[in-house]
Amino acid sequence: MTRRWRYLLAAVVVLAVAVLVARCGGPELLPVGPRGDLVIAGRVTLEPATPAVGRVIRARITVSADRSVTLRRLAVRMRAETGGYADFPPLTDVALGPAEREFTVELVLDKPGEYSYFLAYQLDGDWVSLPPWQQVTVR
């Protein structure tokens, strides 16, 4: 075999190896897109457990998110069985992340009755209500 053929054969082998590595050796690419829906978890505890009309009701909020986010508003909402409502004052520009954060808000009710209460937040537009909806009797 002449030198020329050896170089040609070596070039073909190098080219074949390069094509094989390029096709099989690289990582499989995954599509890149936006992350999934935001997940926010929280709980609300009312103090005292049996609130009274004209007295301060304290809502202790514990909340976290699956990633860093700033909520436009965070509130404890109360809905009366009779159709009325009495929301705690909302917190604004609430920065959340994976670590739990605690907040306290206060409210004085002027009407007795059965109420449902729950945590709600607003990012940009509509409010999002977080279950569970809990019940309390205000005397």
VEXMARVEX-390603 format. One record per atom (N, C-alpha, C): residue number from 1; residue in three letters; chain; atom name; x, y, z. Coordinates in nm, 4 decimals. Layout:
N
<NUM, ALA, A, CA, <X, Y, Z>>;
...
% end
This chain:
139
<1, MET, A, N, <0.0835, -0.1158, 0.0000>>;
<1, MET, A, CA, <0.0000, 0.0000, 0.0000>>;
<1, MET, A, C, <0.0891, 0.1234, 0.0000>>;
<2, THR, A, N, <0.0533, 0.2156, -0.0796>>;
<2, THR, A, CA, <0.1346, 0.3359, -0.0857>>;
<2, THR, A, C, <0.0970, 0.4297, 0.0270>>;
<3, ARG, A, N, <0.1821, 0.5251, 0.0485>>;
<3, ARG, A, CA, <0.1577, 0.6225, 0.1547>>;
<3, ARG, A, C, <0.0280, 0.6984, 0.1332>>;
<4, ARG, A, N, <0.0018, 0.7311, 0.0133>>;
<4, ARG, A, CA, <-0.1172, 0.8081, -0.0196>>;
<4, ARG, A, C, <-0.2436, 0.7338, 0.0244>>;
<5, TRP, A, N, <-0.2487, 0.6054, -0.0018>>;
<5, TRP, A, CA, <-0.3649, 0.5262, 0.0368>>;
<5, TRP, A, C, <-0.3755, 0.5148, 0.1882>>;
<6, ARG, A, N, <-0.2643, 0.5064, 0.2557>>;
<6, ARG, A, CA, <-0.2667, 0.5012, 0.4020>>;
<6, ARG, A, C, <-0.3262, 0.6296, 0.4597>>;
<7, TYR, A, N, <-0.2842, 0.7443, 0.4094>>;
<7, TYR, A, CA, <-0.3385, 0.8722, 0.4559>>;
<7, TYR, A, C, <-0.4879, 0.8832, 0.4257>>;
<8, LEU, A, N, <-0.5263, 0.8396, 0.3081>>;
<8, LEU, A, CA, <-0.6668, 0.8433, 0.2696>>;
<8, LEU, A, C, <-0.7495, 0.7520, 0.3604>>;
<9, LEU, A, N, <-0.6991, 0.6313, 0.3856>>;
<9, LEU, A, CA, <-0.7683, 0.5383, 0.4740>>;
<9, LEU, A, C, <-0.7766, 0.5945, 0.6167>>;
<10, ALA, A, N, <-0.6692, 0.6547, 0.6659>>;
<10, ALA, A, CA, <-0.6690, 0.7153, 0.7994>>;
<10, ALA, A, C, <-0.7698, 0.8303, 0.8059>>;
<11, ALA, A, N, <-0.7781, 0.9102, 0.7019>>;
<11, ALA, A, CA, <-0.8733, 1.0221, 0.6990>>;
<11, ALA, A, C, <-1.0169, 0.9711, 0.7021>>;
<12, VAL, A, N, <-1.0460, 0.8641, 0.6290>>;
<12, VAL, A, CA, <-1.1800, 0.8063, 0.6277>>;
<12, VAL, A, C, <-1.2149, 0.7517, 0.7663>>;
<13, VAL, A, N, <-1.1226, 0.6850, 0.8319>>;
<13, VAL, A, CA, <-1.1466, 0.6304, 0.9654>>;
<13, VAL, A, C, <-1.1725, 0.7437, 1.0653>>;
<14, VAL, A, N, <-1.0913, 0.8487, 1.0614>>;
<14, VAL, A, CA, <-1.1090, 0.9623, 1.1523>>;
<14, VAL, A, C, <-1.2448, 1.0280, 1.1285>>;
<15, LEU, A, N, <-1.2834, 1.0450, 1.0028>>;
<15, LEU, A, CA, <-1.4127, 1.1043, 0.9699>>;
<15, LEU, A, C, <-1.5278, 1.0167, 1.0202>>;
<16, ALA, A, N, <-1.5170, 0.8863, 1.0030>>;
<16, ALA, A, CA, <-1.6216, 0.7945, 1.0488>>;
<16, ALA, A, C, <-1.6349, 0.7991, 1.2007>>;
<17, VAL, A, N, <-1.5242, 0.8026, 1.2719>>;
<17, VAL, A, CA, <-1.5274, 0.8108, 1.4180>>;
<17, VAL, A, C, <-1.5901, 0.9432, 1.4620>>;
<18, ALA, A, N, <-1.5561, 1.0524, 1.3963>>;
<18, ALA, A, CA, <-1.6120, 1.1836, 1.4309>>;
<18, ALA, A, C, <-1.7633, 1.1851, 1.4114>>;
<19, VAL, A, N, <-1.8121, 1.1270, 1.3020>>;
<19, VAL, A, CA, <-1.9562, 1.1207, 1.2768>>;
<19, VAL, A, C, <-2.0237, 1.0348, 1.3826>>;
<20, LEU, A, N, <-1.9645, 0.9221, 1.4166>>;
<20, LEU, A, CA, <-2.0207, 0.8330, 1.5173>>;
<20, LEU, A, C, <-2.0289, 0.9016, 1.6540>>;
<21, VAL, A, N, <-1.9250, 0.9710, 1.6938>>;
<21, VAL, A, CA, <-1.9243, 1.0416, 1.8222>>;
<21, VAL, A, C, <-2.0293, 1.1526, 1.8226>>;
<22, ALA, A, N, <-2.0405, 1.2250, 1.7129>>;
<22, ALA, A, CA, <-2.1374, 1.3348, 1.7057>>;
<22, ALA, A, C, <-2.2801, 1.2834, 1.7153>>;
<23, ARG, A, N, <-2.3074, 1.1686, 1.6568>>;
<23, ARG, A, CA, <-2.4440, 1.1145, 1.6582>>;
<23, ARG, A, C, <-2.4782, 1.0445, 1.7887>>;
<24, CYS, A, N, <-2.3867, 0.9704, 1.8434>>;
<24, CYS, A, CA, <-2.4179, 0.8858, 1.9592>>;
<24, CYS, A, C, <-2.3630, 0.9380, 2.0911>>;
<25, GLY, A, N, <-2.2596, 1.0152, 2.0874>>;
<25, GLY, A, CA, <-2.1902, 1.0516, 2.2105>>;
<25, GLY, A, C, <-2.2471, 1.1705, 2.2840>>;
<26, GLY, A, N, <-2.3253, 1.2554, 2.2202>>;
<26, GLY, A, CA, <-2.3761, 1.3763, 2.2847>>;
<26, GLY, A, C, <-2.4954, 1.3462, 2.3731>>;
<27, PRO, A, N, <-2.5234, 1.4352, 2.4669>>;
<27, PRO, A, CA, <-2.6394, 1.4149, 2.5535>>;
<27, PRO, A, C, <-2.7689, 1.4358, 2.4763>>;
<28, GLU, A, N, <-2.8719, 1.3663, 2.5208>>;
<28, GLU, A, CA, <-3.0024, 1.3845, 2.4593>>;
<28, GLU, A, C, <-3.0575, 1.5189, 2.5061>>;
<29, LEU, A, N, <-3.1007, 1.5997, 2.4123>>;
<29, LEU, A, CA, <-3.1499, 1.7323, 2.4462>>;
<29, LEU, A, C, <-3.2965, 1.7251, 2.4866>>;
<30, LEU, A, N, <-3.3306, 1.7997, 2.5884>>;
<30, LEU, A, CA, <-3.4684, 1.8066, 2.6352>>;
<30, LEU, A, C, <-3.5262, 1.9417, 2.5968>>;
<31, PRO, A, N, <-3.6549, 1.9453, 2.5664>>;
<31, PRO, A, CA, <-3.7141, 2.0747, 2.5323>>;
<31, PRO, A, C, <-3.7109, 2.1694, 2.6519>>;
<32, VAL, A, N, <-3.6853, 2.2945, 2.6242>>;
<32, VAL, A, CA, <-3.6800, 2.3956, 2.7285>>;
<32, VAL, A, C, <-3.8061, 2.4795, 2.7188>>;
<33, GLY, A, N, <-3.8745, 2.4939, 2.8296>>;
<33, GLY, A, CA, <-3.9973, 2.5726, 2.8312>>;
<33, GLY, A, C, <-4.0193, 2.6289, 2.9691>>;
<34, PRO, A, N, <-4.1305, 2.6972, 2.9886>>;
<34, PRO, A, CA, <-4.1582, 2.7532, 3.1201>>;
<34, PRO, A, C, <-4.1806, 2.6439, 3.2233>>;
<35, ARG, A, N, <-4.1500, 2.6766, 3.3476>>;
<35, ARG, A, CA, <-4.1724, 2.5815, 3.4568>>;
<35, ARG, A, C, <-4.3209, 2.5602, 3.4768>>;
<36, GLY, A, N, <-4.3534, 2.4564, 3.5511>>;
<36, GLY, A, CA, <-4.4937, 2.4248, 3.5768>>;
<36, GLY, A, C, <-4.5618, 2.5319, 3.6602>>;
<37, ASP, A, N, <-4.6865, 2.5073, 3.6921>>;
<37, ASP, A, CA, <-4.7654, 2.6020, 3.7707>>;
<37, ASP, A, C, <-4.7028, 2.6252, 3.9075>>;
<38, LEU, A, N, <-4.7201, 2.7448, 3.9561>>;
<38, LEU, A, CA, <-4.6735, 2.7821, 4.0887>>;
<38, LEU, A, C, <-4.7528, 2.7045, 4.1939>>;
<39, VAL, A, N, <-4.6832, 2.6535, 4.2948>>;
<39, VAL, A, CA, <-4.7491, 2.5812, 4.4039>>;
<39, VAL, A, C, <-4.7258, 2.6597, 4.5328>>;
<40, ILE, A, N, <-4.8366, 2.6997, 4.5958>>;
<40, ILE, A, CA, <-4.8311, 2.7709, 4.7230>>;
<40, ILE, A, C, <-4.9098, 2.6899, 4.8251>>;
<41, ALA, A, N, <-4.8498, 2.6702, 4.9418>>;
<41, ALA, A, CA, <-4.9162, 2.5946, 5.0487>>;
<41, ALA, A, C, <-4.9185, 2.6810, 5.1739>>;
<42, GLY, A, N, <-5.0304, 2.6753, 5.2446>>;
<42, GLY, A, CA, <-5.0392, 2.7549, 5.3658>>;
<42, GLY, A, C, <-5.1464, 2.7041, 5.4596>>;
<43, ARG, A, N, <-5.1435, 2.7556, 5.5798>>;
<43, ARG, A, CA, <-5.2467, 2.7221, 5.6777>>;
<43, ARG, A, C, <-5.2751, 2.8463, 5.7615>>;
<44, VAL, A, N, <-5.3952, 2.8490, 5.8154>>;
<44, VAL, A, CA, <-5.4395, 2.9620, 5.8971>>;
<44, VAL, A, C, <-5.4913, 2.9078, 6.0295>>;
<45, THR, A, N, <-5.4506, 2.9700, 6.1383>>;
<45, THR, A, CA, <-5.5010, 2.9366, 6.2712>>;
<45, THR, A, C, <-5.5593, 3.0632, 6.3320>>;
<46, LEU, A, N, <-5.6831, 3.0544, 6.3798>>;
<46, LEU, A, CA, <-5.7466, 3.1698, 6.4434>>;
<46, LEU, A, C, <-5.7305, 3.1623, 6.5945>>;
<47, GLU, A, N, <-5.7090, 3.2782, 6.6553>>;
<47, GLU, A, CA, <-5.7009, 3.2905, 6.8013>>;
<47, GLU, A, C, <-5.7886, 3.4072, 6.8432>>;
<48, PRO, A, N, <-5.8754, 3.3884, 6.9391>>;
<48, PRO, A, CA, <-5.9059, 3.2643, 7.0095>>;
<48, PRO, A, C, <-5.9813, 3.1672, 6.9193>>;
<49, ALA, A, N, <-5.9869, 3.0430, 6.9614>>;
<49, ALA, A, CA, <-6.0539, 2.9390, 6.8822>>;
<49, ALA, A, C, <-6.2035, 2.9658, 6.8694>>;
<50, THR, A, N, <-6.2624, 3.0296, 6.9708>>;
<50, THR, A, CA, <-6.4038, 3.0693, 6.9656>>;
<50, THR, A, C, <-6.4095, 3.2213, 6.9799>>;
<51, PRO, A, N, <-6.4037, 3.2938, 6.8680>>;
<51, PRO, A, CA, <-6.4012, 3.4400, 6.8735>>;
<51, PRO, A, C, <-6.5340, 3.4996, 6.9185>>;
<52, ALA, A, N, <-6.5268, 3.6218, 6.9686>>;
<52, ALA, A, CA, <-6.6465, 3.6931, 7.0141>>;
<52, ALA, A, C, <-6.6586, 3.8261, 6.9399>>;
<53, VAL, A, N, <-6.7815, 3.8680, 6.9178>>;
<53, VAL, A, CA, <-6.8090, 3.9963, 6.8533>>;
<53, VAL, A, C, <-6.7440, 4.1087, 6.9340>>;
<54, GLY, A, N, <-6.6834, 4.2032, 6.8651>>;
<54, GLY, A, CA, <-6.6222, 4.3181, 6.9308>>;
<54, GLY, A, C, <-6.4846, 4.2935, 6.9885>>;
<55, ARG, A, N, <-6.4348, 4.1720, 6.9786>>;
<55, ARG, A, CA, <-6.3011, 4.1383, 7.0301>>;
<55, ARG, A, C, <-6.2059, 4.1106, 6.9139>>;
<56, VAL, A, N, <-6.0783, 4.1283, 6.9382>>;
<56, VAL, A, CA, <-5.9776, 4.1058, 6.8336>>;
<56, VAL, A, C, <-5.9681, 3.9572, 6.8015>>;
<57, ILE, A, N, <-5.9730, 3.9272, 6.6727>>;
<57, ILE, A, CA, <-5.9475, 3.7913, 6.6230>>;
<57, ILE, A, C, <-5.8127, 3.7976, 6.5523>>;
<58, ARG, A, N, <-5.7237, 3.7104, 6.5910>>;
<58, ARG, A, CA, <-5.5894, 3.7075, 6.5334>>;
<58, ARG, A, C, <-5.5787, 3.5866, 6.4408>>;
<59, ALA, A, N, <-5.5352, 3.6097, 6.3178>>;
<59, ALA, A, CA, <-5.5117, 3.5002, 6.2232>>;
<59, ALA, A, C, <-5.3614, 3.4827, 6.2071>>;
<60, ARG, A, N, <-5.3138, 3.3634, 6.2397>>;
<60, ARG, A, CA, <-5.1716, 3.3304, 6.2207>>;
<60, ARG, A, C, <-5.1602, 3.2520, 6.0903>>;
<61, ILE, A, N, <-5.0814, 3.3063, 5.9986>>;
<61, ILE, A, CA, <-5.0652, 3.2484, 5.8650>>;
<61, ILE, A, C, <-4.9263, 3.1875, 5.8548>>;
<62, THR, A, N, <-4.9192, 3.0644, 5.8082>>;
<62, THR, A, CA, <-4.7923, 3.0001, 5.7749>>;
<62, THR, A, C, <-4.8017, 2.9630, 5.6280>>;
<63, VAL, A, N, <-4.7054, 3.0092, 5.5475>>;
<63, VAL, A, CA, <-4.7167, 2.9912, 5.4025>>;
<63, VAL, A, C, <-4.5786, 2.9746, 5.3394>>;
<64, SER, A, N, <-4.5740, 2.8992, 5.2287>>;
<64, SER, A, CA, <-4.4506, 2.8810, 5.1514>>;
<64, SER, A, C, <-4.4875, 2.8572, 5.0054>>;
<65, ALA, A, N, <-4.3864, 2.8629, 4.9187>>;
<65, ALA, A, CA, <-4.4055, 2.8384, 4.7753>>;
<65, ALA, A, C, <-4.2978, 2.7425, 4.7274>>;
<66, ASP, A, N, <-4.3209, 2.6812, 4.6121>>;
<66, ASP, A, CA, <-4.2229, 2.5862, 4.5606>>;
<66, ASP, A, C, <-4.1009, 2.6544, 4.4989>>;
<67, ARG, A, N, <-4.1056, 2.7863, 4.4826>>;
<67, ARG, A, CA, <-3.9930, 2.8642, 4.4286>>;
<67, ARG, A, C, <-4.0094, 3.0090, 4.4753>>;
<68, SER, A, N, <-3.9107, 3.0902, 4.4527>>;
<68, SER, A, CA, <-3.9177, 3.2309, 4.4928>>;
<68, SER, A, C, <-4.0231, 3.3045, 4.4114>>;
<69, VAL, A, N, <-4.1087, 3.3765, 4.4813>>;
<69, VAL, A, CA, <-4.2156, 3.4526, 4.4167>>;
<69, VAL, A, C, <-4.2570, 3.5655, 4.5110>>;
<70, THR, A, N, <-4.3022, 3.6752, 4.4546>>;
<70, THR, A, CA, <-4.3579, 3.7834, 4.5354>>;
<70, THR, A, C, <-4.5057, 3.7962, 4.5030>>;
<71, LEU, A, N, <-4.5881, 3.7731, 4.6037>>;
<71, LEU, A, CA, <-4.7328, 3.7850, 4.5870>>;
<71, LEU, A, C, <-4.7720, 3.9316, 4.5980>>;
<72, ARG, A, N, <-4.8593, 3.9725, 4.5116>>;
<72, ARG, A, CA, <-4.9085, 4.1100, 4.5171>>;
<72, ARG, A, C, <-4.9849, 4.1323, 4.6477>>;
<73, ARG, A, N, <-5.0705, 4.0338, 4.6803>>;
<73, ARG, A, CA, <-5.1463, 4.0393, 4.8058>>;
<73, ARG, A, C, <-5.1662, 3.8988, 4.8612>>;
<74, LEU, A, N, <-5.1745, 3.8917, 4.9930>>;
<74, LEU, A, CA, <-5.2036, 3.7674, 5.0643>>;
<74, LEU, A, C, <-5.3044, 3.8036, 5.1724>>;
<75, ALA, A, N, <-5.4140, 3.7272, 5.1809>>;
<75, ALA, A, CA, <-5.5194, 3.7633, 5.2762>>;
<75, ALA, A, C, <-5.5882, 3.6402, 5.3327>>;
<76, VAL, A, N, <-5.6461, 3.6581, 5.4504>>;
<76, VAL, A, CA, <-5.7374, 3.5597, 5.5074>>;
<76, VAL, A, C, <-5.8769, 3.6157, 5.4816>>;
<77, ARG, A, N, <-5.9567, 3.5379, 5.4113>>;
<77, ARG, A, CA, <-6.0922, 3.5812, 5.3773>>;
<77, ARG, A, C, <-6.1926, 3.5047, 5.4620>>;
<78, MET, A, N, <-6.2971, 3.5752, 5.5035>>;
<78, MET, A, CA, <-6.4036, 3.5132, 5.5829>>;
<78, MET, A, C, <-6.5357, 3.5359, 5.5116>>;
<79, ARG, A, N, <-6.6154, 3.4289, 5.5008>>;
<79, ARG, A, CA, <-6.7464, 3.4352, 5.4365>>;
<79, ARG, A, C, <-6.8508, 3.3866, 5.5357>>;
<80, ALA, A, N, <-6.9531, 3.4680, 5.5568>>;
<80, ALA, A, CA, <-7.0610, 3.4321, 5.6492>>;
<80, ALA, A, C, <-7.1601, 3.3414, 5.5787>>;
<81, GLU, A, N, <-7.2223, 3.2527, 5.6549>>;
<81, GLU, A, CA, <-7.3263, 3.1655, 5.5982>>;
<81, GLU, A, C, <-7.4427, 3.2466, 5.5442>>;
<82, THR, A, N, <-7.4629, 3.3651, 5.5993>>;
<82, THR, A, CA, <-7.5738, 3.4509, 5.5559>>;
<82, THR, A, C, <-7.5422, 3.5261, 5.4269>>;
<83, GLY, A, N, <-7.4208, 3.5102, 5.3758>>;
<83, GLY, A, CA, <-7.3850, 3.5742, 5.2498>>;
<83, GLY, A, C, <-7.2913, 3.6926, 5.2624>>;
<84, GLY, A, N, <-7.2707, 3.7435, 5.3809>>;
<84, GLY, A, CA, <-7.1792, 3.8557, 5.3987>>;
<84, GLY, A, C, <-7.0344, 3.8094, 5.4041>>;
<85, TYR, A, N, <-6.9455, 3.9044, 5.4140>>;
<85, TYR, A, CA, <-6.8044, 3.8694, 5.4255>>;
<85, TYR, A, C, <-6.7340, 3.9684, 5.5169>>;
<86, ALA, A, N, <-6.6221, 3.9269, 5.5715>>;
<86, ALA, A, CA, <-6.5376, 4.0109, 5.6563>>;
<86, ALA, A, C, <-6.3949, 3.9613, 5.6396>>;
<87, ASP, A, N, <-6.3195, 4.0276, 5.5536>>;
<87, ASP, A, CA, <-6.1824, 3.9842, 5.5269>>;
<87, ASP, A, C, <-6.0838, 4.0536, 5.6207>>;
<88, PHE, A, N, <-5.9813, 3.9803, 5.6592>>;
<88, PHE, A, CA, <-5.8714, 4.0404, 5.7332>>;
<88, PHE, A, C, <-5.7981, 4.1354, 5.6380>>;
<89, PRO, A, N, <-5.7299, 4.2377, 5.6906>>;
<89, PRO, A, CA, <-5.6550, 4.3277, 5.6023>>;
<89, PRO, A, C, <-5.5485, 4.2490, 5.5249>>;
<90, PRO, A, N, <-5.5380, 4.2697, 5.3928>>;
<90, PRO, A, CA, <-5.4406, 4.1933, 5.3143>>;
<90, PRO, A, C, <-5.2976, 4.2413, 5.3383>>;
<91, LEU, A, N, <-5.2049, 4.1486, 5.3270>>;
<91, LEU, A, CA, <-5.0625, 4.1813, 5.3281>>;
<91, LEU, A, C, <-5.0233, 4.2095, 5.1833>>;
<92, THR, A, N, <-4.9320, 4.3025, 5.1608>>;
<92, THR, A, CA, <-4.8923, 4.3362, 5.0239>>;
<92, THR, A, C, <-4.7453, 4.3044, 5.0006>>;
<93, ASP, A, N, <-4.7144, 4.2748, 4.8744>>;
<93, ASP, A, CA, <-4.5771, 4.2450, 4.8305>>;
<93, ASP, A, C, <-4.5094, 4.1427, 4.9218>>;
<94, VAL, A, N, <-4.5699, 4.0266, 4.9307>>;
<94, VAL, A, CA, <-4.5222, 3.9199, 5.0191>>;
<94, VAL, A, C, <-4.4244, 3.8308, 4.9427>>;
<95, ALA, A, N, <-4.2982, 3.8313, 4.9843>>;
<95, ALA, A, CA, <-4.1950, 3.7487, 4.9206>>;
<95, ALA, A, C, <-4.1972, 3.6099, 4.9839>>;
<96, LEU, A, N, <-4.2120, 3.5075, 4.8990>>;
<96, LEU, A, CA, <-4.2158, 3.3689, 4.9461>>;
<96, LEU, A, C, <-4.1100, 3.2861, 4.8757>>;
<97, GLY, A, N, <-4.0800, 3.1721, 4.9353>>;
<97, GLY, A, CA, <-3.9888, 3.0735, 4.8789>>;
<97, GLY, A, C, <-4.0169, 2.9404, 4.9453>>;
<98, PRO, A, N, <-3.9262, 2.8446, 4.9303>>;
<98, PRO, A, CA, <-3.9482, 2.7120, 4.9883>>;
<98, PRO, A, C, <-3.9524, 2.7092, 5.1419>>;
<99, ALA, A, N, <-3.8890, 2.8036, 5.2075>>;
<99, ALA, A, CA, <-3.8925, 2.8074, 5.3545>>;
<99, ALA, A, C, <-4.0235, 2.8714, 5.4002>>;
<100, GLU, A, N, <-4.0841, 2.8138, 5.5037>>;
<100, GLU, A, CA, <-4.2099, 2.8683, 5.5556>>;
<100, GLU, A, C, <-4.1893, 3.0074, 5.6143>>;
<101, ARG, A, N, <-4.2882, 3.0931, 5.5921>>;
<101, ARG, A, CA, <-4.2905, 3.2260, 5.6538>>;
<101, ARG, A, C, <-4.4178, 3.2378, 5.7356>>;
<102, GLU, A, N, <-4.4104, 3.3167, 5.8425>>;
<102, GLU, A, CA, <-4.5265, 3.3351, 5.9299>>;
<102, GLU, A, C, <-4.5652, 3.4821, 5.9349>>;
<103, PHE, A, N, <-4.6967, 3.5047, 5.9350>>;
<103, PHE, A, CA, <-4.7524, 3.6394, 5.9424>>;
<103, PHE, A, C, <-4.8697, 3.6369, 6.0397>>;
<104, THR, A, N, <-4.9012, 3.7534, 6.0945>>;
<104, THR, A, CA, <-5.0174, 3.7671, 6.1818>>;
<104, THR, A, C, <-5.0969, 3.8894, 6.1376>>;
<105, VAL, A, N, <-5.2278, 3.8718, 6.1247>>;
<105, VAL, A, CA, <-5.3182, 3.9831, 6.0935>>;
<105, VAL, A, C, <-5.4331, 3.9801, 6.1933>>;
<106, GLU, A, N, <-5.4965, 4.0952, 6.2135>>;
<106, GLU, A, CA, <-5.6032, 4.1046, 6.3132>>;
<106, GLU, A, C, <-5.7285, 4.1666, 6.2541>>;
<107, LEU, A, N, <-5.8423, 4.1310, 6.3154>>;
<107, LEU, A, CA, <-5.9728, 4.1778, 6.2699>>;
<107, LEU, A, C, <-6.0678, 4.1793, 6.3890>>;
<108, VAL, A, N, <-6.1617, 4.2734, 6.3896>>;
<108, VAL, A, CA, <-6.2691, 4.2771, 6.4888>>;
<108, VAL, A, C, <-6.4000, 4.2650, 6.4123>>;
<109, LEU, A, N, <-6.4798, 4.1625, 6.4455>>;
<109, LEU, A, CA, <-6.6090, 4.1422, 6.3786>>;
<109, LEU, A, C, <-6.7207, 4.2068, 6.4590>>;
<110, ASP, A, N, <-6.8208, 4.2573, 6.3870>>;
<110, ASP, A, CA, <-6.9335, 4.3202, 6.4553>>;
<110, ASP, A, C, <-7.0625, 4.2394, 6.4446>>;
<111, LYS, A, N, <-7.0555, 4.1227, 6.3780>>;
<111, LYS, A, CA, <-7.1756, 4.0389, 6.3639>>;
<111, LYS, A, C, <-7.1439, 3.8945, 6.4018>>;
<112, PRO, A, N, <-7.2269, 3.8349, 6.4883>>;
<112, PRO, A, CA, <-7.2068, 3.6936, 6.5211>>;
<112, PRO, A, C, <-7.2530, 3.6062, 6.4049>>;
<113, GLY, A, N, <-7.2122, 3.4802, 6.4092>>;
<113, GLY, A, CA, <-7.2587, 3.3864, 6.3077>>;
<113, GLY, A, C, <-7.1555, 3.2814, 6.2730>>;
<114, GLU, A, N, <-7.1927, 3.1995, 6.1752>>;
<114, GLU, A, CA, <-7.1047, 3.0941, 6.1245>>;
<114, GLU, A, C, <-7.0273, 3.1496, 6.0049>>;
<115, TYR, A, N, <-6.8965, 3.1324, 6.0086>>;
<115, TYR, A, CA, <-6.8108, 3.1831, 5.9012>>;
<115, TYR, A, C, <-6.7214, 3.0715, 5.8483>>;
<116, SER, A, N, <-6.6928, 3.0776, 5.7189>>;
<116, SER, A, CA, <-6.5867, 2.9963, 5.6584>>;
<116, SER, A, C, <-6.4682, 3.0895, 5.6382>>;
<117, TYR, A, N, <-6.3483, 3.0405, 5.6628>>;
<117, TYR, A, CA, <-6.2309, 3.1244, 5.6382>>;
<117, TYR, A, C, <-6.1259, 3.0437, 5.5627>>;
<118, PHE, A, N, <-6.0455, 3.1155, 5.4848>>;
<118, PHE, A, CA, <-5.9459, 3.0504, 5.3997>>;
<118, PHE, A, C, <-5.8397, 3.1520, 5.3604>>;
<119, LEU, A, N, <-5.7281, 3.0998, 5.3137>>;
<119, LEU, A, CA, <-5.6170, 3.1815, 5.2667>>;
<119, LEU, A, C, <-5.6358, 3.2082, 5.1179>>;
<120, ALA, A, N, <-5.6054, 3.3293, 5.0737>>;
<120, ALA, A, CA, <-5.6159, 3.3647, 4.9319>>;
<120, ALA, A, C, <-5.4978, 3.4548, 4.8953>>;
<121, TYR, A, N, <-5.4569, 3.4481, 4.7688>>;
<121, TYR, A, CA, <-5.3475, 3.5338, 4.7231>>;
<121, TYR, A, C, <-5.3772, 3.5882, 4.5838>>;
<122, GLN, A, N, <-5.3043, 3.6941, 4.5502>>;
<122, GLN, A, CA, <-5.3164, 3.7555, 4.4184>>;
<122, GLN, A, C, <-5.1758, 3.7765, 4.3641>>;
<123, LEU, A, N, <-5.1509, 3.7232, 4.2451>>;
<123, LEU, A, CA, <-5.0228, 3.7460, 4.1785>>;
<123, LEU, A, C, <-5.0328, 3.8707, 4.0911>>;
<124, ASP, A, N, <-5.1070, 3.8601, 3.9828>>;
<124, ASP, A, CA, <-5.1227, 3.9723, 3.8907>>;
<124, ASP, A, C, <-5.2678, 4.0126, 3.8729>>;
<125, GLY, A, N, <-5.3530, 3.9159, 3.8508>>;
<125, GLY, A, CA, <-5.4919, 3.9461, 3.8196>>;
<125, GLY, A, C, <-5.5871, 3.8976, 3.9259>>;
<126, ASP, A, N, <-5.6506, 3.7852, 3.8976>>;
<126, ASP, A, CA, <-5.7542, 3.7308, 3.9853>>;
<126, ASP, A, C, <-5.6969, 3.6757, 4.1156>>;
<127, TRP, A, N, <-5.7835, 3.6721, 4.2156>>;
<127, TRP, A, CA, <-5.7486, 3.6106, 4.3429>>;
<127, TRP, A, C, <-5.7563, 3.4590, 4.3289>>;
<128, VAL, A, N, <-5.6683, 3.3896, 4.4011>>;
<128, VAL, A, CA, <-5.6679, 3.2436, 4.4054>>;
<128, VAL, A, C, <-5.6935, 3.2024, 4.5499>>;
<129, SER, A, N, <-5.7962, 3.1204, 4.5715>>;
<129, SER, A, CA, <-5.8303, 3.0721, 4.7054>>;
<129, SER, A, C, <-5.7621, 2.9386, 4.7302>>;
<130, LEU, A, N, <-5.7057, 2.9236, 4.8491>>;
<130, LEU, A, CA, <-5.6361, 2.8000, 4.8849>>;
<130, LEU, A, C, <-5.7196, 2.7190, 4.9835>>;
<131, PRO, A, N, <-5.7487, 2.5939, 4.9510>>;
<131, PRO, A, CA, <-5.8157, 2.5090, 5.0490>>;
<131, PRO, A, C, <-5.7190, 2.4763, 5.1618>>;
<132, PRO, A, N, <-5.7644, 2.4327, 5.2751>>;
<132, PRO, A, CA, <-5.9024, 2.3976, 5.3057>>;
<132, PRO, A, C, <-5.9803, 2.5189, 5.3550>>;
<133, TRP, A, N, <-6.1107, 2.5128, 5.3374>>;
<133, TRP, A, CA, <-6.1993, 2.6131, 5.3933>>;
<133, TRP, A, C, <-6.2370, 2.5626, 5.5318>>;
<134, GLN, A, N, <-6.2101, 2.6436, 5.6314>>;
<134, GLN, A, CA, <-6.2361, 2.6034, 5.7692>>;
<134, GLN, A, C, <-6.3569, 2.6804, 5.8229>>;
<135, GLN, A, N, <-6.4151, 2.6289, 5.9286>>;
<135, GLN, A, CA, <-6.5361, 2.6883, 5.9868>>;
<135, GLN, A, C, <-6.5055, 2.7437, 6.1257>>;
<136, VAL, A, N, <-6.5732, 2.8535, 6.1581>>;
<136, VAL, A, CA, <-6.5625, 2.9103, 6.2918>>;
<136, VAL, A, C, <-6.6965, 2.9746, 6.3275>>;
<137, THR, A, N, <-6.7308, 2.9676, 6.4558>>;
<137, THR, A, CA, <-6.8515, 3.0332, 6.5057>>;
<137, THR, A, C, <-6.8095, 3.1558, 6.5850>>;
<138, VAL, A, N, <-6.8612, 3.2706, 6.5452>>;
<138, VAL, A, CA, <-6.8344, 3.3952, 6.6171>>;
<138, VAL, A, C, <-6.9555, 3.4226, 6.7047>>;
<139, ARG, A, N, <-6.9331, 3.4350, 6.8359>>;
<139, ARG, A, CA, <-7.0437, 3.4538, 6.9313>>;
<139, ARG, A, C, <-7.0607, 3.5997, 6.9683>>;
% end
